[in-house]
């Protein structure tokens, strides 16, 4: 890479880093994934640096927008698959002799498919995101298009429902 290309990369970064981040965040609704998208997009752009014209030309801007959009969509799809794949609960996990300390761990480890099916689909999704994937309420809210307060309330209600369906006293937890 020669000096001219290094200067062009630096100029592209100065001009487009923040707009690229905003585009990525609009797709991903997650700060870390948006930052990853910008980094990944710049790697792709650097690979084509010789083909790019002036950093401020409309053609270059259009290309950069296309790259960050496609990169963001790719990251979204990869992560969507990661979070929507639900593994069946292994029977050996439910046979653990060590007491689980976290209430969320108790819920997911002790809940059979039958009990989980006793919940509405939205509540089941919230419980899975919270307990299995350990997602924060804020991220669950973004993924389910609900307010954070609604996600918290639905999780609490689902938790009480699971405990009740398991025949336990909800006040013990």
N, C-alpha and C positions, 0 to 999 in steps of 0.2 A: 504494500500500500504506500503510495507516494504522499508527499506533503499536501498536494492539492486535494486529494481524496480525504485526508485526515481533517483538513479545514472544512470541507464540505459536510462531513459527518458531524463535526462540532456545530456547524451552523444549523444543520437539520435538527439536531438535538435541542439547541437553544430556541428555535422557532416552534417546533412541533411537539416537544415532550409533554407540555401541559394540555394542549388540545387533544393529543392522543390519549392521555390519561382520562380526560373527561369522556371521550367516546367509549373507551374501554369500561369505565365505571358505569356508564349508562347501560351497557349490555350486562355487566356482571354483578353490579350492586355489592361489590366486595373490594375493599381497598387493596388487599394483598394480591388478589387475582388480577386486578386492573394494573397494578405495578408489574406483575409478571407478563401481562399481555403487552405492555409497552416495551419491556426488555426483549421479549420474543420477537415483536414486530421490528425493533431496531436491528436485531440480528439478521432478519430477512432482508431489511432495507440495505444493510451494509453489504450483503451478498450481491446486490444489484447496483451498488454505488456508481459503477462505471457507466451504467445506462441512464442514470438520472441526470437531468439538466440542472438548471439553476435552482437553488434551494427554495426560492420564492415564486417559482413559476406555477401557474395554475395546473399544469400537467403533473408536476411533482407533488403538489398538494393533493390532487385527486388520487394519485398512486398511493400516497401515505395513508389517506383516509381508507382506501380499499384494503390495504395491508392490515391496519389496526382493526378494522371491522371483521375481516376474516379470521384474524388471530383471536380476537375476543370471542367470536362465535365458536371457534375450535375449543378454546378453554372452557367455555360454558358447556359445550356438549360433553367434553371429557369429564367434567365435574358433575354434570347431571347424571351421567351413567353411574358414577361413583356413589352418589347419594340416593339414587332410586333403586339400586340393586339391593333387595332385601334377602339376606341369607336366612334360611330356616334356623330356628333355635335348636342347637345341639342338645340332645337329651343329657349328655354327660355334664353340660354346664349347669343344668338344673339339679344335679346330684352333688354339687360341691358341698363339702363338710365345713369349710371355712365360712363364718358368718360374713355377709357383705355389709359394709358400713354405710354405704351411700344408698339413700332411699331410692334414687333413680335406678341404681344397679339392682336393688331388690325387685323393683317392679319388672324390669326387662328380663332378668334371669328367672324369676318365678312365674312369669306369665306365659301360659301355653298359647298356641295359636287360637284355640277356642276362646280364651279370655280376651285376647287382642281383637278377635273378630267381633266381640261384644261391644266394641267401640265404634263410633262413627269413623268413616274413612279419614276425615280431616284430623280427628283426635288421634287416630292410630299413627298417622304421618307425623304429627307433632311429637308424640311419644317416641317414635323411632328416631327422629332427628335429634331429640334431646338426650335420650338414653343410650342409643346404640352409637350414634355418630358424634355425641357430645357437642352438639352445636349450641352456640349461645342463642338466647331468645331473639336477639336482634336479627341474626341471620335467618332463623326460622321464620320470623315475621316477613322478611324480604322474600323468601322463597315461596311462602304461602299467600302473599299479598294480603296480609292481615296486620293489624297494629301489634306492637310488641306487648301491650297490655292484654289484648285479646288472646294472644298466644300463651301468655303466662296463665291467664284464667282458665283457658281450655285445658292446659297441661295439668293444672291443679285439680280440675274436675275429673279429668281422665284418670289421674293418679288415684283419686278417691274411689272412682268407679272400679278400677282394677282391683284395688284392695278389697272392696265390697264383693266383687265377683269371685275373688279367691277365698271368701269366707272369713277374712280377717277383720279385726277391729280397726277402723280407720283412725282412731285416736291414738293408737300405739305408735304410728309412724309420724 
